[in-house]
Amino acid sequence: MKTGIIIIFHNNENTMDPSFFIEQINQTSNLELCLVNNDSKDSTNDLLHEIKDSCDNVSVLNIRKFKSDVAAVKAGARFMHSAFQLKNVGYVSINMLNTKYYGVNSLIKMIAENQEAIINYSGNPLKKKQTLFQSLFSVMDYLKNLKIENPFIQLQYQRNL
């Protein structure tokens, strides 16, 4: 079974390199990615569709009215749950990341490099039946807790930037 990753985008046209995304995503065979465009006013949605057209494991969800990151993650989770049989679903919101030094492309590279750790996510098993949203996990928090040595991850948790 695959693991799903939801990535929330909003006006990221100038920080994305679609060819780099495609190259990195094509290395992630056991991950199913859902790229969520949260009402971007630039060409982010077009770039996401360009990536989707070149990758078998990518879906694009376009939200036409801006929503909070939590609502956008929930929309992505509902889509992933209805479209795929997934073991787990992780999420990342680009707008909540510090991309000043490494950029959005580093996020995709970090996911590709750490796909085995992400796929092996075990979380905290609950005694009650899990609902769709209880099974979501933050990819960045999970990798930080595993103490993955990656400058992009470490940058996200530094204070006083």
C-alpha positions in Angstrom: 0.0 0.0 0.0 1.2 3.5 -0.8 1.5 6.5 1.4 -0.1 9.8 0.4 1.4 13.2 0.7 -0.6 16.4 0.4 1.3 19.6 -0.5 -0.5 22.9 -0.2 0.6 25.7 -2.7 -0.5 29.3 -2.8 1.1 31.7 -5.3 4.4 29.8 -5.6 4.9 30.2 -9.3 8.2 32.1 -8.9 9.7 29.6 -6.4 9.0 26.3 -8.3 11.0 24.6 -11.0 8.6 22.1 -12.6 11.3 20.1 -14.3 13.1 19.6 -11.0 9.8 18.6 -9.3 9.2 16.1 -12.1 12.7 14.6 -11.8 12.4 14.2 -8.0 8.8 13.0 -8.0 9.5 10.3 -10.6 11.9 8.8 -8.0 9.1 8.3 -5.5 7.3 5.2 -6.6 5.6 4.3 -3.3 4.2 7.8 -2.6 1.0 9.2 -4.1 1.2 13.0 -4.1 -1.7 15.4 -4.1 -0.7 19.0 -5.0 -3.3 21.4 -3.7 -3.5 24.8 -5.3 -5.1 27.0 -2.7 -6.6 29.8 -4.9 -3.4 31.1 -6.4 -3.6 34.3 -8.4 -0.5 33.5 -10.4 0.3 30.5 -12.7 0.9 28.0 -9.9 -2.1 25.9 -10.9 -0.7 25.6 -14.5 2.7 24.5 -13.2 1.1 21.9 -10.9 -0.8 20.5 -13.9 2.4 20.4 -15.9 3.9 18.3 -13.1 0.9 16.1 -13.0 1.0 15.4 -16.7 4.5 14.1 -16.4 4.2 12.0 -13.3 2.0 9.0 -12.8 1.7 9.4 -9.0 0.6 13.0 -8.9 -2.9 14.5 -8.6 -3.9 18.1 -8.6 -6.7 19.6 -6.6 -7.7 23.2 -7.3 -9.4 25.2 -4.5 -11.1 28.2 -6.2 -11.7 30.2 -3.0 -8.8 30.7 -0.6 -9.1 28.5 2.5 -7.0 28.2 5.6 -4.1 25.7 5.5 -6.1 23.4 7.8 -9.1 23.5 5.5 -6.9 23.0 2.4 -5.3 19.9 4.0 -8.7 18.5 4.9 -9.9 19.0 1.2 -6.7 17.2 0.0 -7.3 14.4 2.6 -10.9 13.9 1.5 -9.8 13.7 -2.1 -6.9 11.3 -1.4 -9.2 9.1 0.8 -11.9 8.8 -2.0 -9.4 8.3 -4.9 -6.8 5.9 -3.4 -6.3 3.1 -1.0 -3.5 4.6 1.2 -1.7 3.3 4.3 -1.1 6.8 5.7 -1.5 10.4 4.5 1.0 13.1 5.4 0.8 16.8 4.6 3.1 19.9 4.1 2.0 23.5 3.6 4.6 25.4 1.7 3.3 28.7 3.2 4.2 27.6 6.7 7.7 26.6 5.8 10.8 28.7 5.9 11.9 28.5 2.2 14.1 31.6 2.3 17.4 29.7 2.1 16.6 26.5 0.3 13.4 27.2 -1.6 10.4 25.0 -2.5 12.4 22.7 -4.6 14.3 21.6 -1.5 11.0 20.4 0.0 10.4 18.0 -3.0 14.0 16.8 -2.9 13.8 16.2 0.9 10.6 14.1 0.4 12.3 12.1 -2.4 15.4 11.5 -0.3 13.4 10.4 2.7 10.6 8.5 1.1 11.4 5.2 2.9 11.1 6.9 6.3 7.8 8.5 5.2 6.5 5.2 3.9 7.4 3.5 7.2 5.4 6.0 9.2 3.7 4.2 12.1 2.3 7.0 14.1 0.5 6.5 17.4 -2.0 3.7 17.0 -5.3 4.6 18.6 -7.5 2.2 20.5 -10.6 3.6 18.9 -11.4 3.5 15.2 -9.4 6.1 13.3 -11.3 8.7 11.3 -9.9 10.2 8.1 -8.5 13.3 9.8 -7.0 11.5 12.8 -4.8 9.5 10.4 -3.1 12.6 9.0 0.4 13.5 10.0 2.8 16.4 9.4 5.7 15.2 7.3 8.0 17.9 8.6 7.3 17.1 12.3 7.6 13.4 11.7 11.0 13.7 9.9 12.2 16.1 12.6 11.3 13.6 15.3 13.3 10.9 13.5 16.3 13.3 13.7 16.8 13.1 9.9 20.0 15.1 9.1 18.8 17.5 6.4 19.5 21.2 6.3 16.0 22.0 5.0 14.4 20.2 8.0 16.7 21.7 10.5 16.0 25.2 9.1 12.3 24.8 9.8 12.8 24.5 13.5 15.5 27.2 14.1 14.5 30.2 16.1 15.2 33.8 15.4 15.5 33.6 11.6 
